[in-house]
C-alpha cells in the first residue's frame, strides 16, 4: 500500500484541472482494486464494491467511511444494503479526479482490510 493513506485531502474549489489518463493510471497503482469509470455528468470517477455477511456489517462500514469523509472534508457517494456497499469518489468542483480522491480511496482501503 502506498503512503496515500497518510496524506490529508485538500479541498478543491475548481481551480485545478482534473487528472488526465496518465495521472489516473499512475495513482490507480497506489490503491486496491478501484475501478475508473467515466460519464458525461461526473467525468472520471473511482468506484468500488464491497461485500459483507449481513446488513449490519454493511452499515458499520458505511458509517466508518462517513467518519473518514467528514474528517477529510471530502465526501463520496455511498450506496449500501444487505451484504454490500458501493462507493463512488470524484471531485465535484472539477468533474473529475484529483489526488484527494485517491487519498480518500486509500483511507477507505485501510478500513476495508480490517
N, C-alpha and C positions, 0 to 999 in steps of 0.2 A: 504494500500500500504506500502511496506517496505521502508527502508531507502536506498535502492539501488540507487534510482534516485539522491540521494545527493552525491554519490561517483563519482570518476573520473575513466574513463577507463585507464588501464595500458597497454602500448604497449607490445606485446608478440613477442619475437624473436625465439620462438620454444624451449625454454629451460625448459619448464614445461610440465608435462603430461596433456592431456585433462581430463576433469571431467569424472568420472565413472558414472554409472547409479544412484547410491545412491546420489551422489553430485548433479546430474542433477535434480532429483526429489525434493531434498531439496530446490534448488533455484527456481524451477518452481512454488513453492507455493508463491514466493515473487513477481511474475509478473502476468499480467492479460491475461489469455486465449491464451497464446502462445502454439504452438504445437511443440513437438520434433519429428524430423524425422531423419532417418539415411540412408546414401547411401555410396556406395563404394568410391566415389570421395571425398566427404567433411566430412565423418564421421557424427557424430551427429550435428544437427543444429536446430535453432529455426525458426519457420515460423509463420507468422500471416497475415491474410487477413483483409483488412479494406474496408468498403463500404461508398460511398459518393453519393450525389444527382446529381453530374454532373462532367464533365471533369475538370473544373477549381478548384473545391474543392479537387479533387484527386491530381492535380498538386501542389496546395498550400501546401497540406500535405506533399508530397514528397519533396518539397523544404525545408520545416521545418526540415524534417528528415535529409536531406543533410547538413543543417547547424549544427545540433547536431552532426552528424557523423564527420564532419570536425573539430568541436571544440574538440571532444573526441579523434580524431585520430583513429577512429575505423569505418570502412566503410561496411555497409551491402549491399547485393544485392537487388535492387529495380526493381519492375515492376509496371506499372500503366497505366490506360486508363480511359475511360469514366465510372465514378462511382466506381472505385476500385483502390486499391493499395495492393501490396503483398510485404512483407519484409522477407528476409532470413538473419539470423545472425549466424555467426560462426567465429572461429579464424583460419584463413588460415594457419598460421605457424605451428599449432599443429593438423590440420584437425579434429577439434572437438570443444567442448565448454569449456570456462573458465569464471571466474567471470565477466570479462568485457563484455561478450556477454549479460549477464543478466542485467548488469548496463545499457547498451545501450537500451535493451528492456524496462526497467523501465522508462527511459527518454522518449522513444517514446510513451509509455502508457500515460505519463503525457500530451503530446500534443494531443493525440487522444481523450482524455476525455474533452477537452476544447470546 
